């Protein structure tokens, strides 16, 4: 399984800059932000010149779940100052 930290380290190595985590564990969250071990974090998107490209690169290199190929490990969402990159993993996540 590819862990969340595997993807975080890969992004850091690919872009040679520190990531800014804006949200991580949320107690009571029914989604990936509420899992243990943690399966989802949000990153500040505005530190990247092209955050959409970063999400595409993560998707090109990481498979979220082979059973659900429509799911991705990175997506850009939110509006304005709330825009962020959501990273998520699944027990079936692996590097392509």
N, C-alpha and C positions, 0 to 999 in steps of 0.2 A: 504494500500500500504506500502511496505517496502521501506524506504528511503535509500538513499546512506549512510547517517550517521548511520542508523541502522546497516548496514553491516560493516562499519568502526569500530563502537563500538564493534560489535560482534568479529571481528578479533582481536582487541586490548584485549578484555577480554579473548579470547581463547589462545592468545600467550603471554599475559602479557608483551608486549613491545610496544613502540611507533611506529607508522607507519611513513614512510617518503613519503610524497606526492611529486611526481616529475612533475606532470602536472594536471591542473584542468580545469577551464573555459578558453575557447578559442573563443574570439569574432569572429563571422562569420563562425565558424565550423558548418557544417550541421548535424553533429552527436551528440552523447550524451554529448560531451565536450562543445557544444555551446548552450545547453538548459538552460532555467531558469524556475523552479529551476534546478540546476546542476544535471545531471544524469550520469556523468562519470568522473572518476579520474584515474590517473596512480600512482602506488606505486612502490618504489624501491624493486626489487625482491631479490637482493643479501643479504639483511639482514636476510633472511629466509634460513634455512639449506635445505629445500625442497619446493621451491615455487610452483612446480607442485602439491604437496600434499595440500598446502594451497588452491589452486584454486579448487581442487576436494572437499575439505571440504566445501568451500563456496557453491559450486554447490549442494552438498548433503543437505545443510541446507536452501538454498534460491532458489526459483523458479523465473526465470526472467519473463516469460510470459506463462501462461498455454496454450495459443493458439499456441505458437511457442516453443515447448519443446526442440528444438535443440539449442536454444539460452541459454547462461549461464551468470551469474552475474560476474564471474571472469575467466579471461584467461591470460595465460602467452604468451607474444609475444615480438618480437624484437630479435636482435642478439648481442652477446658480451656485451659491456657496455650499449647498448641501451635496453637490455632485461628488461622488466618490467611487473608488474601485472596490467592488465586493469580491473577496477571495473566498472560495469554499472548496472543501474536499469531502469525499465519501469514502467509506471503507474500501471501495473498488477503485479509487483513484490511482492512476499509475502514469509514469512518464512514457510518452510515445517513443 
